[in-house]
């Protein structure tokens, strides 16, 4: 029934203008605006709807993962833009905030950060490349 339907996900924020500024200026994504919210345009044709919610509660899980070719480069660039990476107990993150799963055979190299509404986002690298 839904095989050919262009499905999309959505999440809430408490400040639509701050969200737009973050996703456009910090992450470099394209955004379409509507009276109901923002539609993020993602690589590969994907889309995610962001809507305002007065009693917004940030997602306590990763809502968007951004695969990158080199996680060190991505983290360095995001840090230069003022983005702070989250630290989680038991994740054995390095000084940059990267959990190095590839070297330990425990999944991707991944680093988490938050949008202005406190929703959790991540950059991750699934394949080994030359590190900086």
N, C-alpha and C positions, 0 to 999 in steps of 0.2 A: 504494500500500500504506500509506503513512504520512500521507497527505493530511489525515486527520481525527484523527490521533494528537496528543495534547497534549504534544509533545516539550518537553524542558527541558535546559538545560546545567548543568554543574557545575564546581567548582574546589575545590582543597584549601587548607587553612590549617594553621598549626602550633599554634594556640590557639583552640579553638572558642568559649570564653567571651569572649575579647577580640574575636573576630569578631562575635559577637552584640551585644556592647555597642556596637561601632563602627557596625554597620549599622542598629541600632535607634536609639541615642541621637544619633549624629552625622548619619546620613543620613535618619533618620525612616522607615525601611522596616519593614513588618510581617514577622515571622519566625515560622514554625512549627517547633517542636523535635521531633526524633525521636531514638531511640537511635543512629541512624546519622549525624545531623548536623542542619543547619538548612536550611529551605526559605525563601528570600527571596521575598516577594510583590512583584512589580513592577507598575508602572502598565500598564494595558491587559490585565491577566490573565496576564502572563508570570511565570515562576518560574525561579529558579536554585537549585541544590542546593549547599550548602557542606559539605564533609566534612573531618574531621580526618585529617591524614597526618603520621606521626611524622617522616619524612624529607622534609618539604615543601620544595620549591624554588619561590620566587615566580615567577609568570608574567612573562616579559620583554616581554610585549605587553599591549595593553589588553584586559581580560577583560569589562568592563562599561562601556557608554557611556550617560550620562544626558543626553538632550536637554533643553535649557532654553530658555525664551523670551528670557532676558536673561543672557548669560554673566557680565557684570560683577557683577550682583546675586548670582548663584549663587556666584561665586568669593569675593566679599566676605563672604557669609554663612558659607561653609565655612571661610574664614580665621578668622573670629570664633570658630568652634568648635574652633580649634586645628589645622586641617588645613593642611599645607604642600604647596605645588604644586611638582611636579618640573620640572626644566629639562633640555632635551635639545639637544645640539649641532645647529646647522643649522636649528632650528625658529623662530628669530627671535621669541622670546617677549617680551612687554612686561614691565614691572615687576611686574605681577600674576601673571605666568607664563602668560599667554594668547597662543597663536599666533593671530594675526589673519588667518585664511585668506580671510574674506569680502572684505575690502578689496583683497586682492591677486589675487582670483579663483583661489585655491589650495585651495579646500575650506572646511570650516566654521571658525568660531572655536572653539578647543578648548584645554582646560587639563587636565593630568594630575595625579593624586595617587595615593597608595598606601593600601591597607587595612593593618591591623596586621601582616599576614603578608607584606607587601611586594608583593602583587598590584597591578597597575596598573589604575586606574579613570579615567574622564574625564567631564567635563561639556563639552557642545558645543552650539553654536548654529548652525543651518543657514540661518536667515533673518535678514535685517537688522532690527534694532529700534532704538529710541532708546537710546543708550548713556548711562550715568550721567555 
